[in-house]
Amino acid sequence: MTFDTVAADRPLRAVVVGAGFIGGQWAPELLAHPGTELVGWVDVAEDLARAAAGKLGLDDLAVGSSLTAVLDGEEPDFIVNCTTPQAHHDVTVTALRRGVAVLSEKPMAVTLDEARSMVKAADEARRLFAVNQNRRFMPTLVAFRRTVADLGPLGLLTSEFFMPYRGRPFLDTLEHPLLQDMAIHLFDAARAVSGADPISVYCESFRPAWTWYPGACSATAIFEMTGGLRYTFAGSWSAPGQPTSWTGSWRAAGTHGTARWDGDGHPPTVEAAKGLVLRPYAPEGDPFPDRRRFTGLAEGLEEFVTGLRTGRPPQGECHDNIRSLAMVTAALESARTGARVPIVT
Ligand SMILES: NC(=O)c1ccc[n+]([C@@H]2O[C@H](COP(=O)([O-])OP(=O)(O)OC[C@H]3O[C@@H](n4cnc5c(N)ncnc54)[C@H](O)[C@@H]3O)[C@@H](O)[C@H]2O)c1
């Protein structure tokens, strides 16, 4: 992967696209970062962008419903794509083709074909395109990842995600709401924690008798990963009690022992195999206590800005992140066909 850096001696100019929930979280990050400047806000519903800018006291900010008009008028270095997943492809490719780098919300796209064409557009434009998987920056996930790294070659990684959730009406419209919306967070975390990449998956997605969702809100999946690792996932949006955290509940077993993590604010625990000694890593302090708003946005922006300035790719760089999306799309294909599906990007 090769992308051009920005050498100009001035803050990086950024436009937020999408003025819904997460757009409203990203704009303050761009205002707070000493190396970025918010120069525009786009939403197909222009009044939403205007209202969101007004809420932050930015009455003079360039806002509009036309992405191309704001890009041409403001000449940003990058956009933050905060639109709904169905719009991710068009918004990202439009920016890349105009020479504008893209930091996107998850998921990269809805389909793998869309994602491939986005990666190709980034390559052709020589522009940085990354997806911010904000949970990668949770201090307890980082501590779990470091603890797992001491387990030696891994054999098993499991995560359970159980939530009695009914908060967003659009989930009712999805055929597989758990796999299509939430699972990418857990699947990407599995890659981050293990350092392994997916090879194939067998998945079932279904409706338990008691669920309040029209779609298949529950799923189990077995992923074969590189190094012989098996990653298993079980989850439900319709948990009848005993919820896990929003990042699930985790166990990793390797040659040297077992580590566990509650997916939340508690540090990981570890037990060494007989005759060995292992200690869990402690979570480190918040690197951005003054800028903390929404988990993992400040860190993701920092890595992206560093990438644009130095050429060092951030964690969610598109050639890497497409593998997390491929876990979702292959799991969906397996759920629909009943077959074990190879994972190729
Ligand atoms: N990382 C996280 O924890 C997290 C949390 C919430 C949302 N998200 C992700 O952020 C994205 C947005 O979610 P949200 O909850 O903010 O949604 P939302 O519906 O609140 O906001 C999306 C906005 O995008 C606008 N939009 C849609 N198509 C557009 C287009 N082509 N051009 C410009 N604007 C367009 C809509 O009008 C809307 O205002 C989704 O991909 C979602 O998965 C991530």
The ligand as an SDF file (V2000), in Angstrom:
LIG
                    3D

 44 48  0  0  0  0  0  0  0  0999 V2000
  -17.9200    2.9290   16.0740 N   0  0  0  0  0  0  0  0  0  0  0  0
  -19.0610    2.9510   16.7290 C   0  0  0  0  0  0  0  0  0  0  0  0
  -19.1510    2.5690   17.8880 O   0  0  0  0  0  0  0  0  0  0  0  0
  -20.2730    3.4840   16.0030 C   0  0  0  0  0  0  0  0  0  0  0  0
  -21.3670    3.9620   16.7180 C   0  0  0  0  0  0  0  0  0  0  0  0
  -22.4610    4.4630   15.9920 C   0  0  0  0  0  0  0  0  0  0  0  0
  -22.4350    4.4690   14.6010 C   0  0  0  0  0  0  0  0  0  0  0  0
  -21.3530    3.9760   13.9430 N   0  0  0  0  0  0  0  0  0  0  0  0
  -21.3280    3.9270   12.4640 C   0  0  0  0  0  0  0  0  0  0  0  0
  -21.3980    5.2720   11.9750 O   0  0  0  0  0  0  0  0  0  0  0  0
  -22.1680    5.3170   10.7810 C   0  0  0  0  0  0  0  0  0  0  0  0
  -23.3070    6.3230   10.9640 C   0  0  0  0  0  0  0  0  0  0  0  0
  -24.1030    5.9210   12.0550 O   0  0  0  0  0  0  0  0  0  0  0  0
  -25.0610    6.9730   12.8120 P   0  0  0  0  0  0  0  0  0  0  0  0
  -25.5660    6.2410   14.0020 O   0  0  0  0  0  0  0  0  0  0  0  0
  -24.3610    8.2770   12.9890 O   0  0  0  0  0  0  0  0  0  0  0  0
  -26.2220    7.1150   11.7190 O   0  0  0  0  0  0  0  0  0  0  0  0
  -27.2930    8.2990   11.5910 P   0  0  0  0  0  0  0  0  0  0  0  0
  -28.4270    7.7390   10.8200 O   0  0  0  0  0  0  0  0  0  0  0  0
  -27.5290    8.9310   12.9240 O   0  0  0  0  0  0  0  0  0  0  0  0
  -26.5280    9.4220   10.6920 O   0  0  0  0  0  0  0  0  0  0  0  0
  -26.1450    9.2030    9.3690 C   0  0  0  0  0  0  0  0  0  0  0  0
  -26.2620   10.5070    8.6120 C   0  0  0  0  0  0  0  0  0  0  0  0
  -25.7320   10.3210    7.3030 O   0  0  0  0  0  0  0  0  0  0  0  0
  -26.5150   11.0810    6.4000 C   0  0  0  0  0  0  0  0  0  0  0  0
  -26.3040   10.5570    5.0560 N   0  0  0  0  0  0  0  0  0  0  0  0
  -26.7650    9.3790    4.5310 C   0  0  0  0  0  0  0  0  0  0  0  0
  -26.3320    9.2380    3.2590 N   0  0  0  0  0  0  0  0  0  0  0  0
  -25.5660   10.3290    2.9900 C   0  0  0  0  0  0  0  0  0  0  0  0
  -24.8210   10.7420    1.8510 C   0  0  0  0  0  0  0  0  0  0  0  0
  -24.7960   10.0120    0.7290 N   0  0  0  0  0  0  0  0  0  0  0  0
  -24.1480   11.9150    1.9190 N   0  0  0  0  0  0  0  0  0  0  0  0
  -24.1890   12.6800    3.0450 C   0  0  0  0  0  0  0  0  0  0  0  0
  -24.8860   12.3250    4.1590 N   0  0  0  0  0  0  0  0  0  0  0  0
  -25.5480   11.1640    4.1310 C   0  0  0  0  0  0  0  0  0  0  0  0
  -27.9280   10.9200    6.9160 C   0  0  0  0  0  0  0  0  0  0  0  0
  -28.7810   11.9440    6.4290 O   0  0  0  0  0  0  0  0  0  0  0  0
  -27.7100   10.9870    8.4320 C   0  0  0  0  0  0  0  0  0  0  0  0
  -27.8420   12.3090    8.9250 O   0  0  0  0  0  0  0  0  0  0  0  0
  -22.6450    3.8850   10.5110 C   0  0  0  0  0  0  0  0  0  0  0  0
  -21.7880    3.2770    9.5920 O   0  0  0  0  0  0  0  0  0  0  0  0
  -22.5350    3.2160   11.8690 C   0  0  0  0  0  0  0  0  0  0  0  0
  -22.2810    1.8190   11.7890 O   0  0  0  0  0  0  0  0  0  0  0  0
  -20.2770    3.5020   14.6150 C   0  0  0  0  0  0  0  0  0  0  0  0
  1  2  1  0
  2  3  2  0
  2  4  1  0
  4  5  1  0
  4 44  2  0
  5  6  2  0
  6  7  1  0
  7  8  2  0
  8  9  1  0
  8 44  1  0
  9 10  1  0
  9 42  1  0
 10 11  1  0
 11 12  1  0
 11 40  1  0
 12 13  1  0
 13 14  1  0
 14 15  2  0
 14 16  1  0
 14 17  1  0
 17 18  1  0
 18 19  2  0
 18 20  1  0
 18 21  1  0
 21 22  1  0
 22 23  1  0
 23 24  1  0
 23 38  1  0
 24 25  1  0
 25 26  1  0
 25 36  1  0
 26 27  1  0
 26 35  1  0
 27 28  2  0
 28 29  1  0
 29 30  1  0
 29 35  2  0
 30 31  1  0
 30 32  2  0
 32 33  1  0
 33 34  2  0
 34 35  1  0
 36 37  1  0
 36 38  1  0
 38 39  1  0
 40 41  1  0
 40 42  1  0
 42 43  1  0
M  CHG  2   8   1  16  -1
M  END
$$$$
